[in-house]
Amino acid sequence: MPIVTVQQGPRTVELERDLVRRITDAFVDAYQISAETVQVWIHETPADSWGAAGQLTADKK
């Protein structure tokens, strides 16, 4: 059973639904498995709780 973990900043539920569907479809196609076996976990992190290149994401413009 594939488990895919996505770590990201907050997105709309509509975008997350589309992402989960696309990831599931990719695994179904690549591994020739049923969609029921694919799990996608989304972990959202607020922009003030992560950074890149020495700067909080919340501070980037």
Secondary structure, DSSP 8 states (H G I E B T S, - for coil): --EEEEEES---HHHHHHHHHHHHHHHHHHHT--GGG-EEEEEE--GGG-EETTEEGGG--
